[in-house]
Amino acid sequence: MGLSPSEWFTEIFQNEGTAFSLQIKKHLHNERSEYQTLDIYETETFGNLMVIDGCVMLTQRDNFLYHEMMSHPALFTHSNPKNVVIIGGGDCGTLKEVLKHDCVESVLQVDIDERVTRLSEQYFPELCDKNEDPRATLMFDDGIAWMKNAEAGSVDVVIIDSTDPVGPAEGLFAVDFYRDCYRVLGEGGVLVQQSESPLLHAQTIIKNVQQDLKTAGFSDAHTMPFPQPVYPTGWWSATIGRKAGSVSDYRQSAVTAKTFSTLYYNDGIHQGALAIPEFMKTL
């Protein structure tokens, strides 16, 4: 029996010969912002779904995997993260996770498209319930330009919570941008970049991110894989760069003693993500 297009959202990965589908109840919203096309669907089993330019961005059911791995490993890798900048992250899920850390004094989120945040507030309110936290500042601007002009040594952790490296996000996957991040990070600074699928992009995007971070001056770069069912192959990654020292040196005792709740992240997950799959050891 065939699938009715009216009952399913399907993202086709033409170059890989694969596709991913979710059964939908309703098409809740469609608009063309200044930068991209945004759609919101209600699905049968994954809650609400956000799609940007035809690509799955997040669902209510599994976004915690991505948001926790884009925030906690990097923050626990820094010795004392007080000032955090998120480039992208308009759905505010990463912001919410960062604000769970009591040591964090300020979080600036710079996303170019305000409509992503406003739609998240409407359709994913559970991700946005910390948007009014006095430590949080939402800026709707060009993150690349902001980083170029930011004060040297003023940030402890940079989180690059971007879409795929095309369109507005393409410049976030570039050695010149990483050099700006390196300059803006203080002593012991940590950067984390979403780095696509290990299965599809190990020898391309991931390899380039690691090499570009080291070219920009970072002493170490390590890619942490994690499951993400709604993204291509169901396997995703975050690459951490450290200004000095090894990424494998993190505040393990603080992880085991953390006072906030998570659904996925813990010390065992952190240790496991530091292991390098055999096929990635040649990167």
C-alpha positions as CSV (number, residue, x, y, z in Angstrom):
1,M,0.0,0.0,0.0
2,G,1.5,3.4,-1.0
3,L,1.9,6.4,1.3
4,S,-0.5,9.3,0.6
5,P,1.6,12.5,0.4
6,S,-1.2,14.4,2.2
7,E,-0.7,12.2,5.2
8,W,3.1,12.1,5.4
9,F,5.9,14.6,5.5
10,T,8.9,13.2,3.7
11,E,12.4,14.6,3.5
12,I,14.3,13.1,0.6
13,F,18.1,12.9,0.7
14,Q,18.6,12.5,-3.0
15,N,22.4,12.1,-3.1
16,E,22.2,9.3,-0.5
17,G,19.2,7.5,-2.0
18,T,17.3,7.6,1.3
19,A,14.4,9.5,2.8
20,F,12.7,10.0,6.2
21,S,8.9,10.3,6.8
22,L,6.6,11.2,9.6
23,Q,2.9,10.7,9.5
24,I,1.1,14.0,10.0
25,K,-2.2,15.1,11.4
26,K,-2.2,18.7,10.3
27,H,-0.2,21.3,8.5
28,L,-0.3,24.0,11.2
29,H,1.7,26.8,9.7
30,N,3.5,28.0,6.5
31,E,5.3,31.2,5.8
32,R,8.2,32.7,3.9
33,S,10.4,34.8,6.2
34,E,13.0,37.2,5.0
35,Y,15.5,34.3,4.9
36,Q,13.7,31.0,4.5
37,T,10.5,29.0,4.3
38,L,9.1,27.8,7.6
39,D,6.5,25.0,8.1
40,I,5.0,23.6,11.3
41,Y,3.2,20.2,11.3
42,E,1.4,18.2,13.9
43,T,2.6,14.6,13.6
44,E,1.0,11.4,14.8
45,T,3.8,10.2,17.1
46,F,6.6,12.9,17.3
47,G,4.5,15.9,18.4
48,N,5.0,19.1,16.5
49,L,7.6,19.2,13.7
50,M,9.4,22.3,12.4
51,V,10.7,22.2,8.8
52,I,12.9,24.9,7.3
53,D,13.3,25.0,3.5
54,G,12.0,21.4,3.3
55,C,14.5,20.1,5.9
56,V,13.5,18.7,9.3
57,M,14.7,21.0,12.1
58,L,13.2,19.5,15.2
59,T,10.3,17.6,16.7
60,Q,8.9,17.6,20.2
61,R,9.7,14.0,20.8
62,D,13.4,13.8,20.2
63,N,14.9,17.3,20.3
64,F,16.3,16.7,23.8
65,L,19.1,14.5,22.3
66,Y,20.4,17.4,20.1
67,H,20.0,20.2,22.6
68,E,21.6,18.3,25.5
69,M,24.6,17.2,23.5
70,M,25.0,20.7,22.0
71,S,25.3,22.3,25.5
72,H,26.3,20.1,28.4
73,P,29.5,18.4,27.1
74,A,30.9,21.8,26.1
75,L,29.9,23.5,29.4
76,F,31.4,20.8,31.5
77,T,34.5,20.9,29.4
78,H,35.1,24.5,30.4
79,S,36.5,25.0,33.9
80,N,34.1,27.7,34.9
81,P,31.7,28.8,32.1
82,K,30.1,32.2,33.0
83,N,29.5,33.9,29.6
84,V,28.0,31.9,26.8
85,V,27.2,32.9,23.2
86,I,24.9,30.8,21.0
87,I,25.1,31.5,17.3
88,G,21.8,30.3,15.7
89,G,19.7,28.2,18.1
90,G,16.5,30.1,17.2
91,D,14.2,27.4,18.6
92,C,15.7,28.2,22.1
93,G,16.1,24.5,23.1
94,T,19.9,24.9,23.5
95,L,19.4,28.1,25.4
96,K,17.2,26.4,27.9
97,E,19.8,23.7,28.5
98,V,22.6,26.2,29.0
99,L,20.6,28.1,31.6
100,K,20.3,24.9,33.7
101,H,23.9,25.6,34.7
102,D,24.0,27.9,37.8
103,C,27.5,29.0,37.1
104,V,26.4,30.7,33.8
105,E,25.9,34.4,34.3
106,S,24.9,35.5,30.8
107,V,23.8,33.8,27.5
108,L,23.6,35.8,24.3
109,Q,21.7,34.1,21.5
110,V,22.3,35.5,18.0
111,D,20.0,34.2,15.3
112,I,19.4,35.9,12.0
113,D,15.7,34.9,11.7
114,E,13.4,36.1,14.5
115,R,10.5,34.2,13.0
116,V,12.1,30.9,14.0
117,T,12.0,32.0,17.7
118,R,8.5,33.4,17.5
119,L,7.1,30.2,15.9
120,S,9.0,28.2,18.6
121,E,7.3,30.2,21.3
122,Q,4.0,29.4,19.7
123,Y,4.4,25.7,18.8
124,F,7.3,24.5,21.0
125,P,6.6,26.6,24.2
126,E,8.4,24.0,26.4
127,L,11.7,25.0,24.7
128,C,11.1,28.7,25.3
129,D,10.1,28.8,29.0
130,K,13.5,30.3,29.9
131,N,13.5,33.0,27.3
132,E,12.6,35.6,29.9
133,D,15.4,34.5,32.3
134,P,17.3,37.6,33.3
135,R,20.6,36.0,32.2
136,A,19.4,35.5,28.6
137,T,19.5,38.0,25.8
138,L,18.0,37.3,22.4
139,M,19.5,39.1,19.5
140,F,18.2,38.8,15.9
141,D,21.2,39.6,13.7
142,D,24.0,38.1,11.7
143,G,26.1,35.9,14.0
144,I,29.1,36.0,11.7
145,A,29.2,39.8,11.8
146,W,28.6,39.8,15.6
147,M,31.5,37.5,16.2
148,K,33.8,39.5,13.9
149,N,33.1,42.7,16.0
150,A,32.9,41.1,19.5
151,E,35.4,42.0,22.2
152,A,38.5,39.7,22.4
153,G,38.5,37.3,25.4
154,S,34.9,38.2,26.4
155,V,33.2,34.8,26.1
156,D,33.8,31.4,27.8
157,V,31.8,29.1,25.5
158,V,30.6,29.5,21.9
159,I,27.8,27.2,20.7
160,I,27.2,27.2,17.0
161,D,23.7,25.8,16.8
162,S,23.3,26.1,13.1
163,T,21.3,24.6,10.2
164,D,23.1,22.6,7.5
165,P,26.1,24.4,5.9
166,V,24.1,26.0,3.1
167,G,22.4,29.4,2.7
168,P,22.7,31.7,5.8
169,A,24.6,29.0,7.7
170,E,27.3,28.3,5.2
171,G,29.7,30.9,6.6
172,L,29.5,29.3,10.0
173,F,31.5,26.4,8.7
174,A,34.6,28.3,7.8
175,V,38.1,28.8,9.2
176,D,37.8,32.6,9.2
177,F,34.7,32.4,11.4
178,Y,36.5,29.9,13.7
179,R,39.5,32.4,13.9
180,D,37.0,35.1,15.1
181,C,35.6,32.7,17.7
182,Y,39.1,31.8,18.9
183,R,39.8,35.5,19.4
184,V,36.6,36.2,21.2
185,L,37.0,33.2,23.5
186,G,38.9,33.8,26.8
187,E,41.6,31.7,28.3
188,G,40.4,28.1,28.4
189,G,37.6,28.9,26.0
190,V,35.5,26.1,24.4
191,L,33.6,26.0,21.1
192,V,31.0,23.5,19.9
193,Q,29.7,23.2,16.4
194,Q,26.9,20.9,15.1
195,S,28.7,18.8,12.6
196,E,26.2,16.7,10.7
197,S,26.1,12.9,10.3
198,P,29.2,10.7,11.0
199,L,27.9,8.1,8.6
200,L,27.5,10.6,5.7
201,H,29.9,13.4,6.4
202,A,32.9,12.0,8.3
203,Q,35.3,12.5,5.4
204,T,33.9,15.8,4.3
205,I,32.1,18.2,6.8
206,I,33.4,16.6,10.0
207,K,37.0,16.3,8.8
208,N,36.9,19.9,7.5
209,V,35.5,21.2,10.8
210,Q,38.2,19.5,12.8
211,Q,41.0,20.7,10.5
212,D,39.6,24.2,10.4
213,L,39.4,24.5,14.1
214,K,43.0,23.4,14.5
215,T,44.1,25.8,11.7
216,A,42.2,28.6,13.6
217,G,44.4,27.9,16.7
218,F,42.4,25.5,18.8
219,S,44.6,23.0,20.6
220,D,42.2,20.0,20.2
221,A,39.0,19.1,18.3
222,H,36.9,16.1,18.9
223,T,33.6,15.0,17.4
224,M,31.0,13.5,19.7
225,P,28.3,11.3,17.9
226,F,24.8,10.9,19.3
227,P,21.5,9.4,18.1
228,Q,19.0,11.8,16.4
229,P,16.2,9.8,14.8
230,V,14.7,12.6,12.6
231,Y,18.0,13.7,11.0
232,P,19.7,11.9,8.0
233,T,20.8,8.4,9.0
234,G,19.5,8.9,12.6
235,W,23.1,9.6,13.8
236,W,24.4,13.1,14.3
237,S,27.4,14.8,15.9
238,A,28.7,17.8,17.7
239,T,32.4,18.8,17.3
240,I,34.1,20.5,20.3
241,G,37.2,22.7,20.0
242,R,39.2,23.7,23.0
243,K,41.5,26.7,23.1
244,A,44.0,25.0,25.4
245,G,44.2,21.4,26.6
246,S,42.4,18.3,25.6
247,V,38.6,17.9,25.0
248,S,38.8,14.6,26.9
249,D,39.6,16.6,30.1
250,Y,36.2,17.6,31.5
251,R,34.7,18.2,34.9
252,Q,33.6,14.7,35.5
253,S,32.8,15.1,39.2
254,A,30.6,18.1,38.4
255,V,28.7,15.9,35.8
256,T,28.0,13.1,38.3
257,A,26.9,15.7,40.9
258,K,24.8,17.9,38.6
259,T,21.7,19.2,40.3
260,F,19.5,19.6,37.1
261,S,17.6,17.0,35.2
262,T,18.4,15.7,31.7
263,L,16.7,13.0,29.6
264,Y,19.8,11.8,27.8
265,Y,23.1,13.3,29.0
266,N,25.0,11.9,31.9
267,D,28.6,11.0,32.7
268,G,28.4,7.7,30.9
269,I,27.1,9.3,27.8
270,H,29.8,11.9,27.9
271,Q,32.5,9.3,28.3
272,G,31.0,7.2,25.5
273,A,30.9,10.2,23.1
274,L,34.6,10.7,23.7
275,A,35.3,7.3,22.2
276,I,36.3,7.4,18.5
277,P,34.7,5.0,16.1
278,E,37.3,3.0,14.1
279,F,36.4,4.6,10.8
280,M,36.8,8.1,12.2
281,K,40.3,7.6,13.6
282,T,41.9,8.6,10.3
283,L,40.3,12.1,10.3
